[in-house]
Amino acid sequence: HTVHYHPGDGYLAWLQYRRPAAGGTGRYQEYNRIVAAGLDDTVLRTAADELAQGLKGITGREILVSETMAASPSIIIGTFGTGSLVDGFFSTEVSSAVKAEGYAIQTDSQTGSIVIGALTPAGVLYGVFHLLRIMGTGGSVRQLNILENPANQLRMINQWDNMDGSVERGYAGQSVFYENNRVTGNLEQIQDYARLLASTGINAITINNVNVHQTESRRLTDFLPDVTRLAAIFRSYAIKLFLSINYASTMEIGGLETADPLDPEVREWWRRAASAVYEAIPDFGGFLVKADSENRPGPFTYGRDHADGANMLAEALQPYGGIVIWRCFVYNCKQDWSDRGTDRARAAYDHFQPLDGRFMDNVILQIKNGPIDFQVREPVSPLLGAMPQTNQVIEFQIAQEYTGQQRHVCYLVPQWKEILDFDTQLQGEGTTVRRIVDGSVHGNPYSGFAAVSNIGNDSNWTGHLLAQANLYGYGRLSWNPGLSADEIAGEWITLTFGFATDQEPFQILLRTFMESWEIYESYTAPLGVGFMVNPDHHYGPNVDGYEYSMWGTYHFADCHGIGVDRTAATGTGYTAQYAQANMELYESLDSCPDDLLLFFHHVPYTHVLHSGKTVIQHIYDTHFEGAERAYGLLSDWKLMQGQVDEQAYSHVEARLREQAAHSNEWRDRINTYFFRKSGIPDQHGRTIY
Ligand code: GCU
């Protein structure tokens, strides 16, 4: 392995495989034999290698791998089926309950051997990572009896990497994939990324930005050999490779004069393009498409709709089992700010919902979790679940574009959990987002999760070391949305730093994670109104940064009040996109939750919240408290000195220091702005400029 790292720089992330600390020493020591048949399969080989590498770290012993039964106790891994070494250990009840990517793990009571059985090599790999996670967190392996299937079929990562090495909304250095318009020479690092992803359950990746420009379009043609190399790396970790494509490739690189989806020549071009890709990469996943969005080309140019566009590509991919993932982030980005009738929040639903039933079976719509754009607080997109005959996946953003850009700590799993637990009420109570995206509500052939990655070539992958927990958490949640946010954070803490749950540093870190989203929200845009950031790069406070722009993200603050009236009665009518019960919940000032109040209503500063505070006092209080709590995170972290590696300590300390100072800037900008607009003083007489 040629990648060089220092233990404290975070490169190994949650795959440290250190020997268990206090109390755990010696627990797993006897497991130094692996039995694995079928090692000519690349994924099984990966599983055996990963297990060997992990066990070596954990036991401190040399690990023997054999293809035939070895002395007990050993760890026996393999797929079910004739001649398999694992079959005898599982009842048919267990083995038949294991689905495509699932696995069963059992400890044989007689011999103490641990057996991991699965239907597919991918399942074995996930089972191996599960076992290593148990050992890495100090769990008992004496009586394992585990059966797991992933809740979601598609568990995807979207890279927003450009071929010049930059990363759109990247906050962790340059791309690990590309430099100077080629794939980087450092394929080991890409492989290390693949293993990080696979260890959390990720099974699909798009390797390029959704904004596809000329050079990137050539991935389908002259860069195909590079893409093929990357596909091989990800294949060995059971991760399917997808490409973001330029909708207008026929014009950009194909020499045609149109990208009209109904034009026979255009269709033929795509059929040939698909055939070439599949010839090089027979298990290629398919295309991700951002069309008619933020100045990207799309079918609207030709008077066609998104079903026409998506189906054209779907038809080309269909013979090979490929899929088209079509993004619903479509809105008018040239809006007239003075026009209060247009509402960007409505756009995805308005564009796509009427097309339900028109998409081919191998099209999936990818829908951002909220109707705007990954703000710290948004309601759930009403499009999720609203197209029963259409495959849908939810899109999250692990990259912290609007949540501190990996300079502030903001553990996003609690936010994602809240979204997944939201009851859309589309088929009565209990129609949660979680059940919509796992496919169980409408029974669509495809469903799942996608998310924008937060990694780059910074030595710790994510810029902020603690931002690793978001990548880890996303993967874990995509596999099992039933896990809790603190369970996931706890796993990350123990796997990364080795602290046991009852140790003080564990508790400090857990508290930091679990409070971080709330803290970030409290000193930034209030009550669901969103934005208030500097234009373009989106970092730091600027209350009116987008107020008179064409982007459709406004707060409408004046001397009387603030907020966006999205009611059906007097506003943009956005509330009517929800099922009746939720529509009523948001429509009425009496029932609208405080944290989304300004997303749905325009109210006077003196409006009294359910909390009993006025809107203006709430703004002041949360901003003073939020900044204070950000300082609290820094002083908590100081207790970690000597508990974690010095390099990791000072890195996080520096980021938390920056966050604390920056939270003051946020506090003062927001408080001052609203004090000047409203003229209403803070009840507690604190300093407002
Ligand atoms: C956001 C982001 C863009 C990105 C876009 C998208 O608007 O700021 O950089 O391209 O989302 O999701 O397509």
Boltz pocket constraint, residues with backbone or C-beta under 6 A from the ligand:
constraints:
  - pocket:
      binder: B
      contacts: [[A, 168], [A, 169], [A, 210], [A, 211], [A, 290], [A, 294], [A, 329], [A, 373], [A, 401], [A, 536]]
      max_distance: 6.0
